[in-house]
Amino acid sequence: MIKQFLEINGEKVEVSNLDKIFWAKEGILKAHLMKYYVDISPYLLPHLKDRPLTLHPYPDGIDGPSFFMKNCPEHAPPWLETCLYLSEDGETINFCLANDLKSLVWLVNQACIEFHPWFSRVDKPDCPDFAIFDLDPFPPATFDDTIEITQLIKRVLDEFELKSFIKTSGATGLHIYVPIGRKFTYEDTRNFAMRVSYIIHRVYPEKVCMEWDVEKRKGIRIDYTQNVKGKTLASPYSLRPLEGAPVSTPLPGRN
């Protein structure tokens, strides 16, 4: 087999199976996936830098089997940065980091379609950079309803004089990020997001759902429970393994 390489800043990174189909309906190949991430890397990498990654490889594309991967694979090159973390149950996990384009290319070559970084960084793993609101519509709610509820959350955050940023999930919902400067714990951010979520629920109970049971959910589910160490959302500019190859996209607007 003839080896293939991409030259990244004067260094060669081996790549493979670039002609493999990753989105059959759209005719999107692994080569297209690789090109997207190389092109978007100046915007994506700042959101990944120094953050442990939960990886989700799709070796045969979105229609094939996939698996979640926290530990860096043994065949990773020695230059790929990692971080060791001792979980609460005593498990030692060696997370991959994507701190530069070379590392990003290597991870994409492992069939990682999407990237799920922690909300905190390796130097202060207990202190997230932001609080998160994860909004998803459940029937009969629509995406327009989701937009309406995000606007209500924005009004509450404005009352607290807090900046906020919004992006699409790349699936059906929206994500709101509230930067907090790594001054608080995950418990703090979870409690804050929970209180704001219940304020919105009291104001608009006919449209907002706080139900835990998936089968009972109707309306817009505001998921504040994402604010836990080790939980992740798709990064800004991350592709999603869904029909149409959607991207989790930051949206412009007033902070």
Residue, then its C-alpha position, 0 to 999 in steps of 0.5 A: m500500500i502506498k502511504q499518503f502524507l499531508e505536509i503541515n508546517g513543514e512536517k509530514v502527517e500520514v493519512s489513509n483511506l481518503d477515498k472512503i465514503f463518509w456521507a453516502k447520500e451526499g458523496i462526501l469522502k474522507a478527503h472532503l472531511m479532512k479538507y474541511y478541518v484543515d480549512i476551518s482549523p484557524y477558527l476551530l483550534p482555539h476552541l479545542k486548545d488545552r481541552p480534554l477531548t471525548l472522541h467519537p470515530y466513525p471508521d466507515g462513515i456515518d452509516g457504519p458503526s461508531f464508538f466513543m473513545k476517551n483514552c488516547p490510542e496506543h498507536a498515537p504518535p509520540w508528538l500528540e499531546t495528551c493529559l492524564y486525568l484521575s476520574e472520581d471512580g479511580e480510573t486513569i484516563n489519558f485524554c487526547l488534545a488537539n493543540d495544533l493543526k498536525s494533531l487535528v489532522w491526525l485525529v481526523n484521520q482516525a475517522c473523528i467526524e466531530f469534536h467534543p471538548w471539555f468546558s474546562r482546560v487541563d490547568k484548571p480542570d475543575c473550573p469551566d470557562f463558561a456555563i452552558f444552556d443546551l436547548d432542544p425542541f420536542p414535538p410539537a415545538t419547532f426550531d422557531d420556538t427554540i429561538e424564542i426561548t433563547q431570546l428569553i434566556k438572553r433577556v435574563l442574562d442581560e439583566f445580570e449584565l452577563k455576556s452570552f454567545i449562541k451557536t447551533s448544535g448542528a442537529t436540532g437545537l441551540h447552545i448558549y455559552v456564558p463566559i465566566g472567567r474560570k472563577f467558579t466550579y462546575e457545581d456553581t455553573r450547574n446551579f446558576a444554569m438551573r436557576v435561570s432555566y426554572i425562571i424561564h420555565r415559570v415565565y413560559p411553562e406552556k413552551v418550556c419543558m424541564e422533564w427528565d423522562v424523554e418520553k414525557r418531554k414536550g416543548i423546549r427542553i433547557d438542559y442545564t445538566q450539561n454543566v458537569k465535569g467530563k460532559t461535552l457538547a460538539s465544539p464550535y465549527s465541529l461537523r456532526p455525523l448526520e445527513g447533510a453534514p451539518v456543522s455546529t455553527p456560532l451565530p453572529g449577533r449582539n452579546 
